[in-house]
Amino acid sequence: MSDINATIISGTIATIGQVETVGAKQHKKQIVAVDTGGQYPQTIGVEFFGKNQPLVDNLNLQQGDRVRIHCNINGRENNGRYYVSLSAWKVENDNRAAQPTSSGRPASRTDDPLPF
């Protein structure tokens, strides 16, 4: 059995919810819904909670952006019912990575390994 409860949700942002304030400690929470596409498309809501909520604004995420959202899978039980949530901790905006430079070609990444 693995202690890793993480996954990556890839797709296009369908909607970005409003920032909510929840709980006794008044943490901020925001839901981003991602359409996965493919043969069996799904729309999956991912929570940006607490210190990770600013990721949505810091990356200037918008509806239609192609993203990869790294998240933890969380489960809880309440009165015999089980609930699952996906809590984001990292976002990769594929639109940014593919944006062309002024020369019309995608910008090179300095952290890519050299081909030799």
C-alpha positions, -999 to 999 in steps of 0.1 A, spaced: 0 0 0 13 34 -9 14 65 13 12 87 -18 -23 101 -24 -15 125 -53 -25 129 -89 -24 153 -118 -55 166 -134 -48 177 -170 -72 196 -193 -88 229 -201 -102 252 -174 -140 252 -177 -148 276 -148 -131 294 -120 -152 298 -89 -154 328 -66 -131 329 -36 -149 317 -4 -140 321 32 -146 289 51 -141 274 86 -134 289 120 -100 301 109 -115 319 79 -93 302 53 -98 311 16 -110 285 -8 -115 285 -46 -127 258 -69 -113 255 -105 -133 231 -128 -112 213 -154 -125 196 -186 -103 166 -192 -113 159 -228 -104 126 -244 -127 96 -252 -144 98 -217 -144 135 -208 -149 146 -173 -153 179 -156 -134 178 -123 -134 204 -96 -101 210 -78 -99 230 -46 -73 257 -40 -73 261 -2 -55 282 23 -20 291 13 -25 275 -22 -55 297 -31 -33 326 -44 -20 302 -71 -51 310 -92 -44 347 -91 -6 346 -92 -7 326 -125 -35 347 -139 -55 315 -147 -84 320 -171 -112 300 -186 -99 281 -216 -63 278 -203 -47 243 -207 -33 233 -173 -18 204 -153 -29 207 -117 -10 186 -92 -32 178 -62 -36 155 -32 -66 132 -29 -83 137 5 -111 116 19 -132 120 50 -163 103 66 -193 121 81 -223 102 95 -215 70 75 -210 89 42 -176 92 25 -164 123 7 -134 129 -16 -117 162 -25 -88 172 -46 -65 198 -30 -42 216 -55 -6 224 -45 10 232 -79 -3 244 -113 15 243 -147 -2 265 -173 5 249 -207 -6 281 -225 24 300 -209 49 273 -219 38 275 -255 36 312 -259 58 324 -288 86 349 -283 89 380 -305 107 358 -331 75 337 -334 91 306 -319 83 292 -284 107 305 -257 135 280 -249 136 267 -214 169 270 -196 163 240 -173 159 216 -202 188 191 -205 212 197 -234 208 172 -263 244 160 -262 
